[in-house]
């Protein structure tokens, strides 16, 4: 195993975290996390996905993502991994003022997204699928807001279509899988809201729609809303 993958694996084991724990907490498929630790970059549709997942995983493990990105994928890497003696699980449940503020922001964005969908097509409001889960991430400082009853981790979802990325233009996320879409958004430092909905016609984990539409101009202050299928309920 090369140094990049070994660094990730040692950091995870030092904190007594399993791949299943990391998959649940980061919402990144275990298959991609394992590929990062094995440096099997052929598992990713494109390098942009690998870099996005690497940033998310390294932050989760308490590593410096920029230090790891600089050596991606095959340069030498030396990182001092110091186990945390009092931490058996990642500090994902600690409560502080940042989480309280983030929760209020999440509720506000969720309400705004609901109003946008309701105002856009009043004739189909009654047919809207039931809301299951919301994830709010600030591209510059990622924070994941989970509801009190967390949804089942996205395991076994089907692979979506590839996402074509063009500088300054919002890609078309419709039909792509959620993990790939989030990797592109994080890698491009774009804020986003994910609304998980029950859907009988779209496979679990695929993006159903997006706001703003694909082809819109991208900027640092834009927020993208994705509606993602959780399959039939």
Rosetta blueprint (number, residue, H / E / L):
1 X L
2 X L
3 X H
4 X H
5 X H
6 X H
7 X H
8 X H
9 X H
10 X H
11 X H
12 X H
13 X H
14 X H
15 X L
16 X L
17 X L
18 X L
19 X H
20 X H
21 X H
22 X H
23 X H
24 X H
25 X H
26 X H
27 X L
28 X L
29 X L
30 X H
31 X H
32 X H
33 X H
34 X H
35 X H
36 X H
37 X H
38 X H
39 X L
40 X L
41 X H
42 X H
43 X H
44 X L
45 X L
46 X L
47 X H
48 X H
49 X H
50 X H
51 X H
52 X H
53 X H
54 X H
55 X H
56 X H
57 X H
58 X H
59 X H
60 X H
61 X L
62 X L
63 X L
64 X L
65 X H
66 X H
67 X H
68 X H
69 X H
70 X H
71 X L
72 X L
73 X L
74 X L
75 X L
76 X L
77 X L
78 X L
79 X L
80 X L
81 X L
82 X L
83 X L
84 X L
85 X L
86 X L
87 X L
88 X L
89 X L
90 X L
91 X L
92 X L
93 X L
94 X L
95 X L
96 X L
97 X H
98 X H
99 X H
100 X H
101 X H
102 X H
103 X H
104 X H
105 X H
106 X H
107 X H
108 X H
109 X H
110 X H
111 X H
112 X H
113 X H
114 X H
115 X H
116 X H
117 X H
118 X H
119 X H
120 X H
121 X L
122 X H
123 X H
124 X H
125 X H
126 X H
127 X H
128 X L
129 X L
130 X L
131 X E
132 X E
133 X E
134 X E
135 X E
136 X E
137 X E
138 X L
139 X L
140 X L
141 X L
142 X L
143 X L
144 X L
145 X L
146 X L
147 X L
148 X L
149 X L
150 X L
151 X L
152 X L
153 X L
154 X L
155 X L
156 X L
157 X L
158 X L
159 X L
160 X L
161 X L
162 X L
163 X L
164 X L
165 X L
166 X E
167 X L
168 X L
169 X E
170 X L
171 X L
172 X L
173 X L
174 X L
175 X L
176 X L
177 X E
178 X H
179 X H
180 X H
181 X H
182 X H
183 X H
184 X H
185 X H
186 X H
187 X H
188 X L
189 X L
190 X L
191 X E
192 X E
193 X E
194 X E
195 X E
196 X E
197 X E
198 X L
199 X L
200 X L
201 X L
202 X L
203 X L
204 X L
205 X L
206 X E
207 X E
208 X E
209 X E
210 X E
211 X E
212 X L
213 X L
214 X L
215 X L
216 X L
217 X E
218 X L
219 X L
220 X L
221 X L
222 X L
223 X E
224 X E
225 X E
226 X E
227 X E
228 X E
229 X E
230 X L
231 X L
232 X L
233 X L
